[in-house]
Structure formats: C-alpha cells, structure tokens
Amino acid sequence: MRSHGSATRALLIGLIVWTVLITSGSAGAQEPLPALPDVDEPCAPEVTELRRATLVHAGVTGVWFHPDVARCMLGRLTALPAYVRHVALLDQRLQLSDQRAAQLEEARVLADQIVERSETALTAAMRRAREAEEGRDAWHRSPYLWFVVGVLVAGVLVAVGAYALSAVTL
C-alpha cells in the first residue's frame, strides 16, 4: 500500500510539473519589438558636394554640415533612445529566456526524479506481487498438508483424551 501512495504522489508531481511547463510556455509568448528607424543608409546621399566644412570663427574651430545632412544626423540622434530601449528589451528577453531555461532544466530534473521514483515503486510492487504469488504456491500453504496435519492433531488429541479419561476412571 505504501508504494501505491508514493506512485500516486509521483503522478501528482508529474502532473504539476507538466502544468507548470505548459503555462510557462503560453505565458512566455513575447510581443514583437517596435520597428526602429533605419540608420544603415548614408545621410542625405543626394548631397554630394559641400556635405561638411571646417570653419574658424573668432579663434574657435567648428564644423558646418549641409542642412540635409544635419537633419538626417538629428533624426539619427533622436532615434538613439529607441535603439537603447530596444537593446534593453532584448537584454530583458535574454534574461527571461535564461530564467525559463533554468526553470525547464529544474523541471527536467524533477521529472527525472519522478520517473526514477515511479520505476522504483513499480519494481517494488512487482516484486511484492511476485513474492505473494510464490507464497500462494508454497508447500506449507497446501490444503492437503493442513488437512493431514489436522487429522493427525485430532487423532493425537483423541488419543490423549482417551488416555486421560482411562487414567481418571481407573
């Protein structure tokens, strides 16, 4: 009866583990990341001459950019926070994936332990069933043996009773 309890416990633990795996799989669905502006193309490719120039004014050196190139560069600078958020989201996804992988590994270990315990319980139950089967067919369980033993014991009791009765009547 004890192995039945442990087998039931193992089955319950297995169901719990699979429930956790299924729910974590559906909860782990990730929403798509927002589209980012393209920064791979060169800024204002239509401007071919005087894209930039170095200027000196009042002893201070500076750089002048063509207005179209400057507008493009400003657009890229304003897109930078979106890229930073994108990288942060990707980092979070990576951390969540690592955590999920660790949880799945833990669930696999638990499942292996459940399988091992279930196999042990099944082996023990089969051994006890085999021992019970062998015990049922044992020579000392034969009804003929116990009939003969009963007849002999009854005969001995009758003989002892008759002897005791004859000893008392004399």
C-alpha positions as CSV (number, residue, x, y, z in Angstrom):
1,M,0.0,0.0,0.0
2,R,2.9,2.3,0.7
3,S,4.2,2.1,-2.9
4,H,0.7,2.9,-4.2
5,G,0.9,6.2,-2.2
6,S,4.3,7.0,-3.5
7,A,3.3,6.2,-7.1
8,T,0.2,8.4,-6.7
9,R,2.4,11.2,-5.3
10,A,4.9,10.8,-8.2
11,L,2.0,11.0,-10.6
12,L,0.7,14.2,-9.0
13,I,4.1,15.8,-9.0
14,G,4.5,14.9,-12.7
15,L,1.1,16.5,-13.5
16,I,2.1,19.6,-11.6
17,V,5.4,19.8,-13.4
18,W,3.7,19.5,-16.8
19,T,1.1,22.1,-15.8
20,V,3.9,24.5,-14.9
21,L,5.7,23.8,-18.2
22,I,2.5,24.3,-20.3
23,T,1.5,27.5,-18.5
24,S,5.0,28.9,-18.6
25,G,5.1,28.2,-22.4
26,S,1.9,30.1,-23.0
27,A,2.8,32.9,-20.7
28,G,6.2,33.2,-22.3
29,A,4.8,34.4,-25.7
30,Q,6.6,37.6,-26.4
31,E,5.2,40.6,-28.2
32,P,7.1,41.9,-31.2
33,L,9.5,44.7,-30.7
34,P,8.6,48.1,-32.2
35,A,10.1,48.9,-35.6
36,L,13.2,51.1,-35.5
37,P,14.2,53.8,-38.0
38,D,16.8,52.6,-40.5
39,V,20.3,54.1,-39.8
40,D,22.2,51.9,-42.2
41,E,21.9,54.2,-45.2
42,P,24.1,57.3,-45.5
43,C,22.7,60.6,-44.5
44,A,21.4,62.7,-47.4
45,P,23.0,60.8,-50.3
46,E,21.7,63.3,-52.7
47,V,24.1,65.9,-51.3
48,T,27.4,65.2,-53.0
49,E,29.3,68.5,-52.6
50,L,29.9,70.5,-49.5
51,R,28.5,68.0,-47.1
52,R,30.6,69.5,-44.4
53,A,33.3,72.1,-43.9
54,T,35.6,73.1,-41.1
55,L,35.2,76.8,-40.1
56,V,37.1,79.0,-37.8
57,H,35.3,82.0,-36.1
58,A,36.9,84.2,-33.5
59,G,39.7,81.6,-33.0
60,V,37.2,78.8,-32.4
61,T,37.2,75.9,-34.9
62,G,33.8,74.3,-35.7
63,V,32.2,72.1,-38.3
64,W,29.5,73.1,-40.7
65,F,27.1,70.5,-42.1
66,H,24.8,70.8,-45.1
67,P,21.3,71.3,-43.7
68,D,20.0,68.0,-45.2
69,V,22.9,66.1,-43.7
70,A,22.3,67.9,-40.3
71,R,18.6,67.0,-40.5
72,C,19.5,63.3,-41.1
73,M,22.0,63.3,-38.3
74,L,19.5,64.9,-35.9
75,G,17.0,62.2,-36.9
76,R,19.5,59.5,-36.1
77,L,20.3,61.2,-32.8
78,T,16.6,61.2,-31.9
79,A,16.4,57.5,-32.8
80,L,19.2,56.7,-30.4
81,P,16.9,56.4,-27.3
82,A,14.7,54.0,-29.3
83,Y,17.7,51.8,-30.0
84,V,18.8,52.0,-26.3
85,R,15.2,50.8,-25.3
86,H,15.4,48.1,-28.0
87,V,18.7,46.8,-26.6
88,A,17.3,46.9,-23.1
89,L,14.2,44.9,-24.2
90,L,16.4,42.4,-25.9
91,D,18.5,42.1,-22.8
92,Q,15.4,41.6,-20.7
93,R,14.2,38.9,-23.2
94,L,17.6,37.2,-22.9
95,Q,17.4,37.2,-19.1
96,L,13.8,35.8,-19.3
97,S,15.0,33.2,-21.7
98,D,17.8,32.2,-19.3
99,Q,15.4,32.1,-16.4
100,R,13.0,29.9,-18.4
101,A,15.8,27.6,-19.5
102,A,16.8,27.3,-15.8
103,Q,13.2,26.5,-14.9
104,L,12.9,24.0,-17.7
105,E,16.1,22.3,-16.5
106,E,14.8,22.2,-13.0
107,A,11.5,20.7,-14.3
108,R,13.5,18.2,-16.2
109,V,15.5,17.2,-13.1
110,L,12.2,16.9,-11.2
111,A,10.7,14.8,-14.0
112,D,13.8,12.5,-13.9
113,Q,13.4,12.1,-10.2
114,I,9.7,11.4,-10.6
115,V,10.5,8.8,-13.3
116,E,13.1,7.2,-11.0
117,R,10.8,7.1,-8.0
118,S,8.0,5.7,-10.2
119,E,10.2,3.0,-11.6
120,T,11.4,2.1,-8.0
121,A,7.8,2.0,-6.8
122,L,6.8,-0.2,-9.8
123,T,9.7,-2.5,-9.3
124,A,8.8,-2.9,-5.6
125,A,5.2,-3.5,-6.4
126,M,6.1,-6.1,-9.0
127,R,8.5,-7.8,-6.5
128,R,5.8,-7.9,-3.8
129,A,3.3,-9.3,-6.3
130,R,5.8,-12.0,-7.4
131,E,6.5,-12.8,-3.7
132,A,2.8,-13.1,-3.0
133,E,2.3,-15.3,-6.0
134,E,5.2,-17.5,-4.9
135,G,3.9,-17.5,-1.3
136,R,0.5,-18.7,-2.5
137,D,2.0,-21.7,-4.1
138,A,4.4,-22.6,-1.3
139,W,4.4,-26.1,0.1
140,H,3.3,-25.0,3.6
141,R,0.2,-23.4,2.0
142,S,-1.1,-26.7,0.6
143,P,-4.6,-27.5,1.8
144,Y,-3.8,-31.3,1.7
145,L,-0.9,-30.7,4.1
146,W,-3.0,-28.9,6.6
147,F,-5.8,-31.5,6.2
148,V,-3.3,-34.2,7.1
149,V,-1.9,-32.1,10.0
150,G,-5.4,-31.5,11.2
151,V,-6.3,-35.2,11.1
152,L,-3.0,-36.1,13.0
153,V,-3.6,-33.4,15.6
154,A,-7.2,-34.5,16.1
155,G,-6.1,-38.1,16.3
156,V,-3.4,-37.2,18.9
157,L,-6.0,-35.1,20.9
158,V,-8.5,-38.0,20.8
159,A,-5.7,-40.5,21.9
160,V,-4.6,-38.1,24.7
161,G,-8.2,-37.5,25.8
162,A,-8.9,-41.3,25.8
163,Y,-5.7,-41.9,27.8
164,A,-6.6,-39.1,30.3
165,L,-10.1,-40.5,30.6
166,S,-8.9,-44.0,31.2
167,A,-6.4,-42.8,33.7
168,V,-9.1,-40.9,35.6
169,T,-11.6,-43.9,35.6
170,L,-9.1,-46.4,37.0
